């Protein structure tokens, strides 16, 4: 079975969307998992890869949906167990957003850390007490990134197997 020009373009677009999604894990502003999933959707809709393409799309959907839930629930539970309040995380998110525009890309991380530390410093009244909560928040953010990146790689792997074997 030969690959038509349209199918080749659709496969190329799908691959580029998955790569952009993986980059979106570390580049703020790119929706990582939606891009990975959309790449698989484009491939499933615009190529004639047989009935296996729908199984590939279903698997990618399960991975993307599951990871989206896990990337918020797991770190959030860890933060609650560590006693970090939601208001601290909101302060980190707000200052991270400001930091993103003041210092593109790395300002998000700098602003998040400063926001969490500042909120905890005000709440607890001490630098020594603020740093453990800040480290917990950073660990939770790192865990969320790890979950999202792993899911993107799994989606990409599923797609490559579908490309080769469907």
Helices and strands as residue ranges (DSSP letters): H 5-24, H 32-46, H 52-82, H 86-102, H 106-124, H 127-165
